[in-house]
Amino acid sequence: MSGSPPAAPSSVPAPRSFRHSLFAMIGIGLVNMLIALDQTIVSTALPSIVSELNGFDYYAWIAVAYLLGSVVSVPVFGRLGDFFGRKPFVVTAIALFILASIACGLAPTILTLVVARAFQGIAGGMMVGTAFASLADLFPNPKERLKWQVVLAGSYGIATAAGPSLGGFLSEAWGWRSTFLINLPIGLAGLYCVARFLPRFPRASTGPVKLDWLGVVLLGISLCCLQVFVESVPNAGLSRNNLLLIAGTVLAGAALVLVERRAAHPILPLELFAERKYLVMFLLSVICGAAMFSLIFYVPLLLQGGFFLSPREAGLTVTPLPVSIAIGSIINSKIIVNLKKPVSILTAGYLLLLTCSAGLVFADRDTPSIVLSALLASGGLGLGFLLNNLNVFGQQIVGRARVGIFTALLQSTRMIGGMLGTAALGALITHGYAAKMGALMAGITSVTATEKAWLTRLADPQILVDVPGRAAAQAALAHAPLAGDFLIETARQTLVGSVHQGLMVLAVLIVVALALVRLVPDITLNQKL
């Protein structure tokens, strides 16, 4: 895509009234709510989805497809927003997100749902790459911007407080499809507010526009190959196909570097990755994304498949995690402007995340719900201290001319972390469960054809989230060499142990983040962009 953007207005837009600023922020807040609901409602419904559509093998892909679509689209529209202004892309993104949500809600098969989720991710990436960067346009003063973050925190809080419980309630009352269709009224309200009240600002960058489509394609290829490799290597090892995948990742990545060095307007400006202060922010964002999405998508599996809670009970138990993200954001907006060293809030955030992930490693079916709630609340507070600050600190470090692409890259690296984190955790769970249950099944002989069929189903953790199937397996295997109750309990413990292994890896990553925070340069929040 080449050409020239429309001429920038010669003057700064007239000051906006409080009312217009408020409704513009409400529109962006509703965008934030859409993204938050998509994470929290769908995550609680995931066990029900894979149970009904018979697709536990695609459990991670329902999340990963969305993240992969977002990763590719965020930098594209972050760059376009710098050149053409962000409002047209925010409006288009909301409309596309609504349509994709309808497609998800009507999906007849698990593969159709995965494809629809990818398109939903593209629309979500458009929103992330443009809507959140609009805050720097609306409020150039970082202190004022941080105060208005309370609108985002409030919208996120409403969505995340209601999300897990609402997801469980909708799944039980009207089925998992309703968890996608709930996006329609929220999306339409956000579309009105953004179209009506968000100003169209002068572009931040000037000159001819030349979008780096080859870079986009190579980025997509390298991430797809890496994603599939991470998914399959625990089961297949260094098989021929996996070696081809890793070769594809390396070759596409190398080609991407060469292309980006020569591109007039690269989708991944390599100079941003060459400077340590920028690279540290990207790495912190990757780890933050891995922690956030791993907790959001796999804690419900631990509760429903490992602790045998119903979707509604799991939703209520998970609620402290997203609610505390909103509370942490509100607390952050009040204290950050008074800190002599604002970067110290990042250390607090990662320490709280470490408390959550390490504590969950020791959680079992008998752990009191108040302890689980406290652990999840600590993780939520930590994320509340991280999500907004990584954006604001990064924007202050990079300056206004590249604030759009830098903000988009921060969002992209967070999603890459989420994508790889959920995929790696999913692979660990699937491989660990299959290995242990396979060894157990191999020692069971002298069974009837019916019992053999049920034993085969027990090799798939999907049966643990299928309540009727689980009860039927217990009954059918009551007289097997190893009784059904024993086998179900062994399967449950195996799933819990596999999730614990993933959480241990996550805790190690968070320790790495704590070391990286020491490399973040000091910033001032008094300087306008």
RODO-2510 file (C-alpha; in nm, 4 decimals, decimal comma):
residues 529
     n   res          X          Y          Z
     1     m     0,0000     0,0000     0,0000
     2     s     0,1613     0,3193    -0,1096
     3     g     0,0667     0,6798    -0,1616
     4     s     0,0482     0,9897     0,0510
     5     p    -0,1633     1,0471     0,3544
     6     p    -0,3971     1,3430     0,3632
     7     a    -0,2347     1,6709     0,4419
     8     a    -0,2048     1,7365     0,8079
     9     p    -0,3974     2,0314     0,9444
    10     s    -0,1794     2,3276     1,0076
    11     s    -0,3139     2,3944     1,3529
    12     v    -0,3667     2,1964     1,6654
    13     p    -0,7303     2,0935     1,7190
    14     a    -0,9378     2,3214     1,9385
    15     p    -0,9498     2,2320     2,3062
    16     r    -1,2134     1,9719     2,3812
    17     s    -1,4818     2,0059     2,6436
    18     f    -1,4836     1,7711     2,9394
    19     r    -1,7992     1,6116     2,7996
    20     h    -1,6391     1,5289     2,4657
    21     s    -1,3262     1,3959     2,6341
    22     l    -1,5377     1,1848     2,8689
    23     f    -1,7470     1,0278     2,5939
    24     a    -1,4402     0,9713     2,3767
    25     m    -1,2813     0,7889     2,6698
    26     i    -1,6029     0,5944     2,7309
    27     g    -1,5828     0,4792     2,3684
    28     i    -1,2228     0,3660     2,4157
    29     g    -1,3254     0,2145     2,7484
    30     l    -1,5930     0,0080     2,5732
    31     v    -1,3244    -0,1114     2,3307
    32     n    -1,1228    -0,2121     2,6356
    33     m    -1,4310    -0,3856     2,7735
    34     l    -1,4731    -0,5871     2,4529
    35     i    -1,1152    -0,7102     2,4757
    36     a    -1,1457    -0,7864     2,8481
    37     l    -1,4751    -0,9719     2,8075
    38     d    -1,3309    -1,1734     2,5215
    39     q    -1,0529    -1,2926     2,7513
    40     t    -1,2481    -1,3565     3,0702
    41     i    -1,5851    -1,4835     2,9443
    42     v    -1,4384    -1,7087     2,6760
    43     s    -1,1700    -1,8482     2,9063
    44     t    -1,4335    -1,9687     3,1530
    45     a    -1,6363    -2,1186     2,8679
    46     l    -1,3383    -2,2952     2,7052
    47     p    -1,3819    -2,6302     2,8837
    48     s    -1,7491    -2,6337     2,7786
    49     i    -1,6557    -2,5446     2,4204
    50     v    -1,4038    -2,8263     2,3757
    51     s    -1,6409    -3,0690     2,5461
    52     e    -1,9317    -2,9920     2,3112
    53     l    -1,7241    -2,9655     1,9927
    54     n    -1,4981    -3,2611     2,0830
    55     g    -1,1750    -3,0691     2,0426
    56     f    -0,9480    -3,0707     2,3481
    57     d    -0,6507    -3,0879     2,1095
    58     y    -0,7527    -2,7382     1,9968
    59     y    -0,7967    -2,5986     2,3498
    60     a    -0,4913    -2,3733     2,3193
    61     w    -0,5685    -2,2811     1,9581
    62     i    -0,8957    -2,1111     2,0522
    63     a    -0,6788    -1,8613     2,2396
    64     v    -0,3754    -1,8771     2,0113
    65     a    -0,5684    -1,8097     1,6878
    66     y    -0,6970    -1,4849     1,8354
    67     l    -0,3523    -1,3841     1,9591
    68     l    -0,1821    -1,4711     1,6307
    69     g    -0,4297    -1,2590     1,4341
    70     s    -0,3733    -0,9734     1,6775
    71     v     0,0059    -1,0001     1,6698
    72     v     0,0128    -0,9539     1,2930
    73     s    -0,2481    -0,6778     1,2760
    74     v    -0,1390    -0,4617     1,5709
    75     p     0,1840    -0,3269     1,4140
    76     v     0,0169    -0,2875     1,0727
    77     f    -0,2567    -0,0615     1,2016
    78     g    -0,0310     0,1023     1,4567
    79     r     0,1793     0,2175     1,1620
    80     l    -0,1234     0,3197     0,9536
    81     g    -0,2640     0,5092     1,2516
    82     d     0,0553     0,7161     1,2689
    83     f     0,0094     0,8186     0,9058
    84     f    -0,3656     0,8519     0,8578
    85     g    -0,4931     0,9152     1,2093
    86     r    -0,6372     0,6501     1,4358
    87     k    -1,0115     0,7186     1,4417
    88     p    -1,1064     0,5531     1,1069
    89     f    -0,9278     0,2347     1,2084
    90     v    -1,0875     0,2253     1,5541
    91     v    -1,4344     0,2550     1,3985
    92     t    -1,3606    -0,0133     1,1386
    93     a    -1,2084    -0,2435     1,3992
    94     i    -1,5143    -0,2338     1,6245
    95     a    -1,7440    -0,3158     1,3318
    96     l    -1,5249    -0,6088     1,2237
    97     f    -1,5021    -0,7361     1,5816
    98     i    -1,8812    -0,7467     1,6044
    99     l    -1,9060    -0,9472     1,2800
   100     a    -1,6315    -1,1869     1,3903
   101     s    -1,8061    -1,2397     1,7248
   102     i    -2,1216    -1,3426     1,5389
   103     a    -1,9160    -1,5887     1,3326
   104     c    -1,7659    -1,7363     1,6513
   105     g    -2,1082    -1,7724     1,8094
   106     l    -2,2428    -1,9574     1,5048
   107     a    -1,9374    -2,1821     1,4474
   108     p    -2,0513    -2,5434     1,3815
   109     t    -1,7119    -2,7111     1,4386
   110     i    -1,3989    -2,6540     1,6429
   111     l    -1,1930    -2,5734     1,3305
   112     t    -1,4507    -2,3185     1,2154
   113     l    -1,4340    -2,1579     1,5574
   114     v    -1,0538    -2,1406     1,5427
   115     v    -1,0698    -1,9657     1,2027
   116     a    -1,3366    -1,7240     1,3265
   117     r    -1,1222    -1,6511     1,6312
   118     a    -0,8324    -1,5613     1,4013
   119     f    -1,0496    -1,3015     1,2252
   120     q    -1,1696    -1,1787     1,5623
   121     g    -0,8037    -1,1431     1,6603
   122     i    -0,7303    -0,9332     1,3515
   123     a    -1,0127    -0,6977     1,4480
   124     g    -0,8946    -0,6974     1,8084
   125     g    -0,5428    -0,6146     1,6923
   126     m    -0,6759    -0,3177     1,4965
   127     m    -0,8430    -0,1911     1,8135
   128     v    -0,5356    -0,2438     2,0296
   129     g    -0,2992    -0,0858     1,7767
   130     t    -0,5043     0,2314     1,7374
   131     a    -0,7484     0,2839     2,0240
   132     f    -0,4955     0,2779     2,3077
   133     a    -0,2485     0,4972     2,1180
   134     s    -0,5323     0,7529     2,0880
   135     l    -0,4847     0,8304     2,4566
   136     a    -0,1521     0,9962     2,3769
   137     d    -0,3370     1,2129     2,1216
   138     l    -0,6200     1,3004     2,3589
   139     f    -0,3939     1,3729     2,6563
   140     p    -0,0325     1,4648     2,5646
   141     n     0,0494     1,5328     2,9307
   142     p     0,1374     1,1962     3,0886
   143     k     0,0019     1,2943     3,4307
   144     e    -0,3335     1,3880     3,2783
   145     r    -0,3239     1,0700     3,0715
   146     l    -0,2651     0,8588     3,3809
   147     k    -0,5618     1,0235     3,5555
   148     w    -0,7901     0,9417     3,2622
   149     q    -0,6660     0,5834     3,2751
   150     v    -0,9251     0,5399     3,5499
   151     v    -1,1897     0,5209     3,2756
   152     l    -1,0030     0,2305     3,1194
   153     a    -0,9521     0,0741     3,4592
   154     g    -1,3219     0,1130     3,5364
   155     s    -1,4361    -0,0384     3,2076
   156     y    -1,1869    -0,3189     3,2445
   157     g    -1,3007    -0,3685     3,6019
   158     i    -1,6670    -0,3972     3,5060
   159     a    -1,5880    -0,6436     3,2284
   160     t    -1,3462    -0,8512     3,4275
   161     a    -1,5538    -0,8513     3,7454
   162     a    -1,8552    -0,9791     3,5544
   163     g    -1,6632    -1,1808     3,2943
   164     p    -1,5754    -1,5086     3,4672
   165     s    -1,9073    -1,5413     3,6497
   166     l    -2,0995    -1,4262     3,3435
   167     g    -1,9108    -1,6756     3,1285
   168     g    -1,9986    -1,9588     3,3649
   169     f    -2,3619    -1,8465     3,3912
   170     l    -2,4080    -1,8034     3,0154
   171     s    -2,2426    -2,1396     2,9434
   172     e    -2,4763    -2,3215     3,1820
   173     a    -2,7927    -2,1247     3,0959
   174     w    -2,7734    -2,0657     2,7191
   175     g    -2,4625    -2,2501     2,6045
   176     w    -2,1131    -2,1314     2,5204
   177     r    -2,2245    -1,9550     2,1998
   178     s    -2,3834    -1,6795     2,4063
   179     t    -2,0387    -1,5894     2,5430
   180     f    -1,9482    -1,4544     2,1987
   181     l    -2,2834    -1,2955     2,1142
   182     i    -2,2708    -1,0798     2,4292
   183     n    -2,0160    -0,8666     2,2393
   184     l    -2,2857    -0,7260     2,0091
   185     p    -2,4570    -0,4680     2,2355
   186     i    -2,1267    -0,3569     2,3895
   187     g    -1,9654    -0,3229     2,0483
   188     l    -2,2526    -0,1173     1,9092
   189     a    -2,2405     0,1221     2,2069
   190     g    -1,8639     0,1621     2,1666
   191     l    -1,9027     0,2181     1,7928
   192     y    -2,1423     0,5077     1,8542
   193     c    -1,9232     0,6790     2,1153
   194     v    -1,6049     0,6520     1,9099
   195     a    -1,7684     0,7632     1,5838
   196     r    -1,9435     1,0546     1,7540
   197     f    -1,6926     1,1865     2,0068
   198     l    -1,3360     1,0715     1,9290
   199     p    -1,1653     1,3580     1,7404
   200     r    -0,9651     1,2980     1,4255
   201     f    -0,6201     1,4257     1,5133
   202     p    -0,3402     1,5388     1,2817
   203     r    -0,1136     1,2528     1,1904
   204     a     0,2008     1,2052     1,3974
   205     s     0,4177     1,1090     1,0975
   206     t     0,4537     1,2840     0,7632
   207     g     0,5786     1,1919     0,4189
   208     p     0,4781     0,9199     0,1728
   209     v     0,3173     0,6049     0,3096
   210     k     0,4610     0,2701     0,2112
   211     l     0,3350    -0,0219     0,4118
   212     d     0,5733    -0,3115     0,4550
   213     w     0,3495    -0,5960     0,3353
   214     l     0,6412    -0,8352     0,2774
   215     g     0,7473    -0,7823     0,6375
   216     v     0,3927    -0,8572     0,7527
   217     v     0,3871    -1,1853     0,5574
   218     l     0,7291    -1,2947     0,6852
   219     l     0,6325    -1,2069     1,0422
   220     g     0,3179    -1,4167     1,0083
   221     i     0,5080    -1,7134     0,8620
   222     s     0,7766    -1,7093     1,1311
   223     l     0,5222    -1,6843     1,4130
   224     c     0,3004    -1,9570     1,2654
   225     c     0,5938    -2,1961     1,2267
   226     l     0,7168    -2,1198     1,5777
   227     q     0,3677    -2,1621     1,7196
   228     v     0,3103    -2,5029     1,5607
   229     f     0,6606    -2,6142     1,6657
   230     v     0,5986    -2,5188     2,0291
   231     e     0,2679    -2,7080     2,0174
   232     s     0,4046    -3,0281     1,8671
   233     v     0,7591    -3,0696     2,0011
   234     p     0,6588    -3,2153     2,3426
   235     n     0,4784    -3,5031     2,1704
   236     a     0,6820    -3,5552     1,8533
   237     g     1,0255    -3,4377     1,9661
   238     l     1,2696    -3,3386     1,6913
   239     s     1,0786    -3,5180     1,4190
   240     r     1,1270    -3,4350     1,0534
   241     n     0,8205    -3,2106     1,0497
   242     n     0,9335    -3,0255     1,3598
   243     l     1,2810    -2,9735     1,2164
   244     l     1,1166    -2,8270     0,9061
   245     l     0,9078    -2,5990     1,1265
   246     i     1,2069    -2,4677     1,3177
   247     a     1,3930    -2,4209     0,9879
   248     g     1,0954    -2,2255     0,8558
   249     t     1,0974    -2,0094     1,1674
   250     v     1,4687    -1,9330     1,1336
   251     l     1,4585    -1,8691     0,7578
   252     a     1,1488    -1,6493     0,7750
   253     g     1,2969    -1,4629     1,0711
   254     a     1,6271    -1,4058     0,8909
   255     a     1,4458    -1,2874     0,5787
   256     l     1,2351    -1,0568     0,7958
   257     v     1,5482    -0,8925     0,9378
   258     l     1,6899    -0,8367     0,5871
   259     v     1,3627    -0,6952     0,4569
   260     e     1,3148    -0,4654     0,7559
   261     r     1,6656    -0,3217     0,7153
   262     r     1,5795    -0,2084     0,3625
   263     a     1,2137    -0,1133     0,4079
   264     a     1,1305     0,2560     0,3942
   265     h     0,8686     0,2145     0,6664
   266     p     0,9369    -0,1217     0,8318
   267     i     0,6617    -0,2948     1,0240
   268     l     0,9265    -0,3837     1,2841
   269     p     1,1707    -0,0915     1,3089
   270     l     1,4916    -0,2746     1,3942
   271     e     1,6467     0,0331     1,5527
   272     l     1,3896     0,0031     1,8307
   273     f     1,5110    -0,3496     1,9029
   274     a     1,8767    -0,2465     1,8797
   275     e     1,8583    -0,0061     2,1750
   276     r     1,8669    -0,1754     2,5131
   277     k     1,6095     0,0518     2,6777
   278     y     1,3513    -0,0367     2,4108
   279     l     1,4416    -0,4059     2,4003
   280     v     1,3993    -0,4347     2,7775
   281     m     1,0469    -0,2917     2,7521
   282     f     0,9594    -0,5437     2,4802
   283     l     1,0928    -0,8371     2,6845
   284     l     0,9001    -0,7233     2,9913
   285     s     0,5883    -0,7030     2,7760
   286     v     0,6453    -1,0577     2,6447
   287     i     0,6688    -1,1995     2,9978
   288     c     0,3700    -0,9959     3,1139
   289     g     0,1647    -1,1375     2,8253
   290     a     0,2776    -1,4935     2,8933
   291     a     0,1769    -1,4623     3,2585
   292     m    -0,1543    -1,2898     3,1960
   293     f    -0,2875    -1,5169     2,9227
   294     s    -0,1585    -1,8355     3,0847
   295     l    -0,3422    -1,7521     3,4066
   296     i    -0,6580    -1,6377     3,2294
   297     f    -0,6904    -1,9433     3,0061
   298     y    -0,5526    -2,2254     3,2212
   299     v    -0,6720    -2,1474     3,5732
   300     p    -1,0322    -2,2271     3,4616
   301     l    -0,9052    -2,5614     3,3261
   302     l    -0,7316    -2,6318     3,6574
   303     l    -1,0513    -2,5522     3,8466
   304     q    -1,2945    -2,7385     3,6207
   305     g    -1,0829    -3,0304     3,5024
   306     g    -0,8527    -3,0603     3,8031
   307     f    -1,0749    -2,9596     4,0952
   308     f    -1,4102    -3,0642     3,9371
   309     l    -1,5799    -2,7259     3,9848
   310     s    -1,8774    -2,6356     3,7658
   311     p    -1,8350    -2,3538     3,5088
   312     r    -2,0269    -2,1190     3,7391
   313     e    -1,8199    -2,2134     4,0447
   314     a    -1,4983    -2,1791     3,8454
   315     g    -1,6099    -1,8393     3,7203
   316     l    -1,6727    -1,7166     4,0734
   317     t    -1,3356    -1,8499     4,1902
   318     v    -1,1469    -1,6855     3,9013
   319     t    -1,3227    -1,3492     3,9460
   320     p    -1,0623    -1,2059     4,1923
   321     l    -0,7962    -1,2234     3,9192
   322     p    -0,9570    -0,9840     3,6684
   323     v    -1,1241    -0,7710     3,9359
   324     s    -0,7867    -0,7111     4,0977
   325     i    -0,6405    -0,6084     3,7616
   326     a    -0,8899    -0,3216     3,7606
   327     i    -0,8284    -0,2421     4,1286
   328     g    -0,4531    -0,2463     4,0687
   329     s    -0,4941    -0,0077     3,7749
   330     i    -0,6971     0,2341     3,9885
   331     i    -0,4473     0,2187     4,2762
   332     n    -0,1656     0,2662     4,0261
   333     s    -0,3221     0,5804     3,8765
   334     k    -0,3407     0,7329     4,2256
   335     i     0,0125     0,6583     4,3442
   336     i     0,2293     0,6546     4,0309
   337     v     0,2339     1,0339     3,9896
   338     n     0,3696     1,0746     4,3439
   339     l     0,6514     0,8200     4,3217
   340     k     1,0030     0,9601     4,3024
   341     k     1,1039     0,6558     4,0995
   342     p     0,7966     0,5453     3,8988
   343     v     0,9788     0,2408     3,7573
   344     s     0,9701     0,0786     4,1029
   345     i     0,6013     0,0002     4,0487
   346     l     0,7079    -0,2570     3,7869
   347     t     0,9061    -0,4480     4,0495
   348     a     0,6009    -0,4582     4,2750
   349     g     0,3881    -0,5836     3,9866
   350     y     0,6141    -0,8737     3,8972
   351     l     0,6601    -0,9704     4,2643
   352     l     0,2828    -0,9986     4,3019
   353     l     0,2644    -1,2072     3,9841
   354     l     0,5355    -1,4349     4,1206
   355     t     0,3365    -1,4817     4,4413
   356     c     0,0334    -1,5873     4,2374
   357     s     0,2031    -1,8328     4,0015
   358     a     0,4272    -1,9890     4,2670
   359     g     0,1385    -2,0188     4,5114
   360     l    -0,0861    -2,1923     4,2572
   361     v     0,1823    -2,4585     4,2102
   362     f     0,0949    -2,5825     4,5593
   363     a    -0,2839    -2,5543     4,5219
   364     d    -0,4878    -2,8735     4,5177
   365     r    -0,8502    -2,9800     4,5382
   366     d    -0,8569    -2,9265     4,9153
   367     t    -0,7108    -2,5754     4,9069
   368     p    -0,9615    -2,3344     5,0684
   369     s    -1,1324    -2,1069     4,8189
   370     i    -1,0218    -1,7995     5,0134
   371     v    -0,6578    -1,9002     4,9604
   372     l    -0,7148    -1,9476     4,5868
   373     s    -0,8909    -1,6106     4,5752
   374     a    -0,6033    -1,4407     4,7570
   375     l    -0,3461    -1,5892     4,5189
   376     l    -0,5444    -1,4868     4,2116
   377     a    -0,6029    -1,1409     4,3584
   378     s    -0,2276    -1,0928     4,4031
   379     g    -0,1738    -1,1835     4,0389
   380     g    -0,4452    -0,9406     3,9324
   381     l    -0,2969    -0,6560     4,1354
   382     g     0,0411    -0,7278     3,9794
   383     l    -0,1018    -0,7108     3,6286
   384     g    -0,2834    -0,3900     3,7216
   385     f     0,0516    -0,2357     3,8122
   386     l     0,2082    -0,3527     3,4849
   387     l    -0,0332    -0,3192     3,1938
   388     n    -0,0828     0,0587     3,1838
   389     n     0,2653     0,1457     3,3073
   390     l     0,4459    -0,0527     3,0388
   391     n     0,2537     0,1535     2,7819
   392     v     0,3017     0,4923     2,9474
   393     f     0,6690     0,4366     3,0334
   394     g     0,7373     0,3141     2,6808
   395     q     0,5611     0,6153     2,5275
   396     q     0,7696     0,8526     2,7378
   397     i     1,0910     0,6748     2,6405
   398     v     1,0264     0,6702     2,2647
   399     g     0,8701     1,0150     2,2031
   400     r     0,5653     1,1288     2,0040
   401     a     0,6878     1,0702     1,6468
   402     r     0,6924     0,6922     1,6935
   403     v     0,4444     0,6557     1,9775
   404     g     0,1943     0,4703     1,7577
   405     i     0,4278     0,2012     1,6277
   406     f     0,6019     0,1669     1,9657
   407     t     0,2711     0,1272     2,1503
   408     a     0,1620    -0,1216     1,8855
   409     l     0,4863    -0,3171     1,9242
   410     l     0,4412    -0,3272     2,3008
   411     q     0,0931    -0,4693     2,2502
   412     s     0,2282    -0,7120     1,9878
   413     t     0,5068    -0,8403     2,2103
   414     r     0,2561    -0,8866     2,4918
   415     m     0,0407    -1,0935     2,2581
   416     i     0,3414    -1,2908     2,1334
   417     g     0,4178    -1,3699     2,4959
   418     g     0,0578    -1,4732     2,5481
   419     m     0,0563    -1,6799     2,2300
   420     l     0,3773    -1,8670     2,3083
   421     g     0,2955    -1,8917     2,6785
   422     t    -0,0465    -2,0484     2,6260
   423     a     0,0893    -2,2777     2,3545
   424     a     0,3829    -2,3948     2,5658
   425     l     0,1649    -2,4481     2,8713
   426     g    -0,0907    -2,6336     2,6594
   427     a     0,1807    -2,8558     2,5135
   428     l     0,3202    -2,9315     2,8600
   429     i    -0,0238    -3,0215     2,9915
   430     t    -0,1176    -3,2398     2,6956
   431     h     0,2181    -3,4185     2,6824
   432     g     0,2467    -3,4675     3,0581
   433     y    -0,1066    -3,6007     3,0850
   434     a    -0,0769    -3,8312     2,7828
   435     a     0,2588    -3,9736     2,8963
   436     k     0,1458    -4,0652     3,2471
   437     m    -0,1999    -4,1905     3,1529
   438     g    -0,0564    -4,3835     2,8575
   439     a     0,1861    -4,5653     3,0863
   440     l    -0,0998    -4,6496     3,3232
   441     m    -0,3267    -4,7751     3,0441
   442     a    -0,0519    -4,9951     2,8994
   443     g    -0,0575    -5,2052     3,2152
   444     i    -0,4325    -5,2702     3,2005
   445     t    -0,5270    -5,5958     3,0254
   446     s    -0,8234    -5,8328     3,0176
   447     v    -1,0880    -5,5693     2,9500
   448     t    -1,4061    -5,5823     2,7450
   449     a    -1,4492    -5,3860     2,4222
   450     t    -1,6656    -5,1300     2,6025
   451     e    -1,4107    -5,0859     2,8794
   452     k    -1,1324    -5,0494     2,6231
   453     a    -1,3257    -4,7727     2,4483
   454     w    -1,3655    -4,5829     2,7747
   455     l    -0,9982    -4,6320     2,8603
   456     t    -0,9111    -4,4757     2,5258
   457     r    -1,1258    -4,1740     2,6133
   458     l    -0,9496    -4,1417     2,9486
   459     a    -0,6233    -4,0852     2,7602
   460     d    -0,7687    -3,7464     2,6567
   461     p    -0,8084    -3,4885     2,9386
   462     q    -1,1246    -3,3650     2,7672
   463     i    -1,3219    -3,6249     2,9639
   464     l    -1,2383    -3,4428     3,2880
   465     v    -1,4365    -3,1338     3,1802
   466     d    -1,7224    -3,3429     3,0369
   467     v    -1,9321    -3,4066     3,3500
   468     p    -2,1775    -3,6578     3,1941
   469     g    -1,8903    -3,8361     3,0168
   470     r    -1,6914    -3,8533     3,3374
   471     a    -1,9829    -4,0106     3,5250
   472     a    -2,0435    -4,2578     3,2425
   473     a    -1,6756    -4,3590     3,2436
   474     q    -1,6842    -4,4245     3,6160
   475     a    -1,9907    -4,6455     3,5751
   476     a    -1,8609    -4,8328     3,2683
   477     l    -1,5237    -4,9030     3,4305
   478     a    -1,6594    -4,9987     3,7719
   479     h    -1,5563    -5,3624     3,7230
   480     a    -1,2377    -5,3057     3,5214
   481     p    -0,9019    -5,4286     3,6594
   482     l    -0,8550    -5,0720     3,7834
   483     a    -1,1907    -4,9313     3,8946
   484     g    -1,3387    -4,6269     3,7255
   485     d    -1,3228    -4,4140     4,0406
   486     f    -0,9503    -4,4823     4,0738
   487     l    -0,8843    -4,4072     3,7063
   488     i    -1,0776    -4,0796     3,7128
   489     e    -0,8975    -3,9699     4,0282
   490     t    -0,5610    -4,0613     3,8748
   491     a    -0,6490    -3,8663     3,5610
   492     r    -0,7503    -3,5672     3,7720
   493     q    -0,4264    -3,5703     3,9690
   494     t    -0,2283    -3,6065     3,6468
   495     l    -0,3951    -3,3002     3,4947
   496     v    -0,3331    -3,0974     3,8106
   497     g     0,0328    -3,2011     3,8130
   498     s     0,0727    -3,1039     3,4475
   499     v    -0,0758    -2,7584     3,5073
   500     h     0,1528    -2,7166     3,8094
   501     q     0,4564    -2,7875     3,5888
   502     g     0,3494    -2,5110     3,3533
   503     l     0,3018    -2,2679     3,6414
   504     m     0,6523    -2,3477     3,7670
   505     v     0,7967    -2,2525     3,4283
   506     l     0,5907    -1,9336     3,4404
   507     a     0,7339    -1,8482     3,7831
   508     v     1,0881    -1,8794     3,6453
   509     l     1,0009    -1,6366     3,3637
   510     i     0,8699    -1,3845     3,6153
   511     v     1,1985    -1,4044     3,8078
   512     v     1,3734    -1,3155     3,4798
   513     a     1,1395    -1,0161     3,4460
   514     l     1,2364    -0,8957     3,7937
   515     a     1,5996    -0,8938     3,6817
   516     l     1,5114    -0,7049     3,3618
   517     v     1,3233    -0,4305     3,5489
   518     r     1,6567    -0,3145     3,6892
   519     l     1,7578    -0,2197     3,3334
   520     v     1,4586     0,0100     3,2689
   521     p     1,5783     0,3741     3,2549
   522     d     1,4372     0,6292     3,4983
   523     i     1,1613     0,8412     3,3458
   524     t     0,9795     1,1612     3,4317
   525     l     0,6034     1,1962     3,4089
   526     n     0,6139     1,5753     3,3764
   527     q     0,7239     1,5866     3,0128
   528     k     0,4602     1,6105     2,7398
   529     l     0,4863     1,3959     2,4282
***
